[in-house]
Amino acid sequence: MPSRISHGVITAGVTAWRFRVESSLFHGAEPDENRKDIEMGKLDSWSGRIWFTPTPDWSMQFSYGHLVNPEAIEPGNLQRLTASISHNRSWEDGNWASSLIWGRNHERHGNSNAYLFESTANFLDKNYLYTRMELVDKQGLLAENIFGRPGLDELHPTSNGFELGDRFEQSFRVGAFTFGECATS
């Protein structure tokens, strides 16, 4: 199901053979920046997920979620789709686990996609090789950022909240990758 920071969640699931079906009701809006209080709201959003695990080493899932007004500065509902395939191969002194993940947000201004591949190999009980590669579609990269650097576009305050600048909705594909190794003693 779409990942959320939310108070007040009801979840149910059923497992039959190699399939599992899950569903949740929750409050769709993100909490404000005051994280010391509990912000309850009506259960206005929902999600569902279907899992298929053909073997103990393979799992696949597809999920869909409908979130009502999740972002305070950007009004509107969000539909989120995700799909993933994960594999784990064990051997005597380690294992190799990998996941390929896709997600799509459908919002008022269009679709944005995210792709992720993660893999970690553990060998000789204490040595690890890992990688994480991702591509994401991002909007609002032309706005002023958290480091105080001015952007090429900005949000304009209005009496009803904020108005987006002309270039704010331009989308960019951003990629990142990490490769590494570590050994524990």
PELIN-V719488 format. One record per residue. N is the residue number from 1. PHI is phi in whole degrees, -180 to 180 (* if undefined). Layout:
BEGIN
n:N phi:PHI
n:N phi:PHI
END
This chain:
BEGIN
n:1 phi:*
n:2 phi:-56
n:3 phi:-76
n:4 phi:-146
n:5 phi:-102
n:6 phi:-153
n:7 phi:-103
n:8 phi:81
n:9 phi:-129
n:10 phi:-118
n:11 phi:-129
n:12 phi:-139
n:13 phi:-152
n:14 phi:-136
n:15 phi:-117
n:16 phi:-142
n:17 phi:58
n:18 phi:-105
n:19 phi:-116
n:20 phi:-138
n:21 phi:-121
n:22 phi:-128
n:23 phi:-147
n:24 phi:-139
n:25 phi:-115
n:26 phi:-160
n:27 phi:-83
n:28 phi:-77
n:29 phi:-76
n:30 phi:-66
n:31 phi:-69
n:32 phi:-76
n:33 phi:-75
n:34 phi:-82
n:35 phi:-88
n:36 phi:-94
n:37 phi:-115
n:38 phi:-104
n:39 phi:-104
n:40 phi:-83
n:41 phi:-159
n:42 phi:-68
n:43 phi:-79
n:44 phi:-106
n:45 phi:-125
n:46 phi:-149
n:47 phi:-153
n:48 phi:-147
n:49 phi:-142
n:50 phi:-121
n:51 phi:-109
n:52 phi:-134
n:53 phi:-123
n:54 phi:-66
n:55 phi:-141
n:56 phi:-62
n:57 phi:-95
n:58 phi:-119
n:59 phi:-145
n:60 phi:-136
n:61 phi:-145
n:62 phi:-136
n:63 phi:-136
n:64 phi:-139
n:65 phi:-138
n:66 phi:-117
n:67 phi:-111
n:68 phi:-93
n:69 phi:43
n:70 phi:-72
n:71 phi:-112
n:72 phi:-66
n:73 phi:-87
n:74 phi:-134
n:75 phi:-65
n:76 phi:125
n:77 phi:-87
n:78 phi:-135
n:79 phi:-108
n:80 phi:-126
n:81 phi:-117
n:82 phi:-140
n:83 phi:-148
n:84 phi:-153
n:85 phi:-131
n:86 phi:-127
n:87 phi:-136
n:88 phi:-132
n:89 phi:-120
n:90 phi:-100
n:91 phi:-141
n:92 phi:-55
n:93 phi:-122
n:94 phi:168
n:95 phi:-162
n:96 phi:-132
n:97 phi:-118
n:98 phi:-139
n:99 phi:-140
n:100 phi:-118
n:101 phi:-131
n:102 phi:-130
n:103 phi:-143
n:104 phi:-138
n:105 phi:-105
n:106 phi:-113
n:107 phi:-124
n:108 phi:-56
n:109 phi:-93
n:110 phi:129
n:111 phi:-100
n:112 phi:-136
n:113 phi:-116
n:114 phi:-140
n:115 phi:-129
n:116 phi:-143
n:117 phi:-126
n:118 phi:-127
n:119 phi:-152
n:120 phi:-136
n:121 phi:-113
n:122 phi:-111
n:123 phi:-138
n:124 phi:55
n:125 phi:65
n:126 phi:-140
n:127 phi:-112
n:128 phi:-133
n:129 phi:-118
n:130 phi:-145
n:131 phi:-147
n:132 phi:-144
n:133 phi:-128
n:134 phi:-145
n:135 phi:-129
n:136 phi:-137
n:137 phi:-93
n:138 phi:-128
n:139 phi:-111
n:140 phi:80
n:141 phi:-73
n:142 phi:-89
n:143 phi:-82
n:144 phi:-58
n:145 phi:-107
n:146 phi:-68
n:147 phi:-90
n:148 phi:81
n:149 phi:-80
n:150 phi:-69
n:151 phi:-100
n:152 phi:-90
n:153 phi:-153
n:154 phi:-152
n:155 phi:-84
n:156 phi:-111
n:157 phi:-63
n:158 phi:-133
n:159 phi:-69
n:160 phi:-101
n:161 phi:133
n:162 phi:-134
n:163 phi:-116
n:164 phi:-79
n:165 phi:-71
n:166 phi:-62
n:167 phi:-102
n:168 phi:-61
n:169 phi:-84
n:170 phi:-62
n:171 phi:-103
n:172 phi:-128
n:173 phi:-95
n:174 phi:-117
n:175 phi:-122
n:176 phi:-149
n:177 phi:-147
n:178 phi:-137
n:179 phi:-129
n:180 phi:-166
n:181 phi:-147
n:182 phi:-155
n:183 phi:-130
n:184 phi:-104
n:185 phi:-101
END
